[in-house]
Amino acid sequence: MARTPNPLRPLAVAAACAVLLTAGCGHSSKKKTGATGRSTTSTTSSIDLTSTSVTLVPATTAPPSSGQTVKLGDKDSGKTVPAHPGDAIVLTLTDCFSCGYHWNITTAPDANVVAHRSTQDTQANNPPGQVGGSGTRVFTFQAVRAGTTHVVLGYFPPAKGAAAESTYELTFTVA
């Protein structure tokens, strides 16, 4: 498991501060104009930095992002994965999608703790005329808030309604 810093974190923090500074600083007024009686709305914003104070408090709806990426693969099944709110968890599993085999989530994690964000398939990079071969299925999750949850994936054969031939399990602990 490798953790890499998220290069967008400083930008996200700056954007959040800008939103906090300008929130509630607008003024809106309606005026009736001329004989038509139509109303117009004008909005003005101003910030008086000499009398404005900003206090940052912990968010209750969106925890701060640590911006790390946790990478997992075929050999990590059965592990407990530590993460922090905002971390991306990328699970790459080998499959034979061109043969009809595929990985699917059979027991989803608690989305309040770790949310499934996307699934992408990558096919084998074969020379022209060659078919088959292993590809990968990449599951991307995001740690949302503190807690522990579990995910189970099954490796399914091409037959419709067939049971999973193998399983892959992870426990996520978000702190």
N, C-alpha and C positions, 0 to 999 in steps of 0.2 A: 504494500500500500504506500503510495507516494503522495505527498501533499505539495501542491504548487500554488504560489500566491496568485490571486486574481488581479490582473492589471487594471480592471475597471473599478476596483474598490475606491480609490481616491476620488474618482469622478462621481461615483454614487454618493459619497459622503458630502461632497461639495453641492451636489444637486439637492440633497435632503436639507442641508443648511439654508440654501436659497429659498426653498419652499417654506421652511419654518419662519424665515425672516419676513417673507411677503404675505404670509397667511393672515387674513383679517385686516389687511392694510388698505383695502379698496373701499371706495364709496360710490354708490350708485344712486342716481336720482332720475325721476321721470318728470317731463315737462310737456304740457299741451302746447301745440304750436298752431298759429294762424286759424283760418276759417275752417280748415279741414277737421280740426279736433284730433288729429293724429298725435299719438304720444311718441316721444323719442326717449331713449335711455342713453345716458352718458355715464361713463365710469372713469374715475380718476384714482390714482394710487399715489401715495406719498409715504415716505418713511422718514421720521425724524429720529436720526440716530443719537441725538443728544439726550432723548428721553425714552428711548426704546431699550428694553433689556430682554434678552433671550435666555430662557432656562431650558436646558435639554434634560428630559426625563426619560426613563426607560419606556419604550413603546409597548403597548399591550397587544397590538394587532400585528406588528411585523418586527420580530426581533432583529438586532443588528447582525449584519453579515460578516463572517470572518473571511469570506472570499476564497477559501481553499478548495482544491479539487482532490477528491479521494478516488484513486484508480484501482479497480479490482478486476480479476480475470478468472479463468477456468479453475485455478488451483486454490481460490479463496473460499470455496463452499464450506459452510459450517463455522465460519469465523464470526466474531463480534467486531463490528466496525464502529470505532469512535468518530464522532463528527461534532461540529458546532453549527448553530443556526446560521443558515446562509450558505453552508458548504454544498458543493455539487458532488454527487457520488456517481461515478461512471463505471458501469459494470459491462465488460466486453466478454461475450461468450462465443466460442467456436461452434458453428453449426454447419449442416449440409442443406442449406435452404434450397439449392438447385435440385436436390434429391427429394425435396418435400418435407424434410425434417426441420423443426423450428422450436425455439424456446418461447414460452409464454409464461406470464405471471399467473400462478394458480392461487396464491394467497397474497393479496396486496398488503403493503404496510399501512399502518394508521396514517392517513394523509395529514393529520394534525401534527404529526411528529416528523415523518419523511414522506414527501409527495413524489409520485411518479410523474416525470415531466415529458419524457419522449422515449420512443423506441425506433432505432434505425437499423436497416439491414445493409450489409456490404457483401457483395458477391466476390467469389474468387476472381483474381486477375489472370484469366487464362489466355493463352495464345489463340489467335483466330482459328476457329474450327474445333477447338477442344471444349467439351461441355463437362459439367459437374465440378466437383472440388469443394473444398471447405470455404466458407465465408464466415462472417461474424454478425451477431446481433448485439447492438449496443443499447443498454437500458440506462437512461439518465434519471437520477432522483435528486431531490433537493431537501436538505435538512431544514425543517421549518422551526421547531421549538423543542425545548428540553423534553426528554422522555425516551422510552425504549419501545421498539417495534420490530416486527419480524416479516420477512418476505420469503416466499417459496416460489421457485420457477420450475416448470416441467419441460422436459425435452420430448416433443411429440413426433411420432412417425406420420407419414403422409395419409394414412387411412383415416377417413372421416369418423369422428367419435372415438378414436383409439385412445387408450390410456397412455400417460406419460411413461417413457421407457427409463427415465432417470430424473432425479430432482436436484436442485441447487438451492441451498438455504443460506440466508444471512440474518444476523440480528444487528440492528442499528441502535446505538446508544448516543443520543444527542444531549450534550451538556453545554 
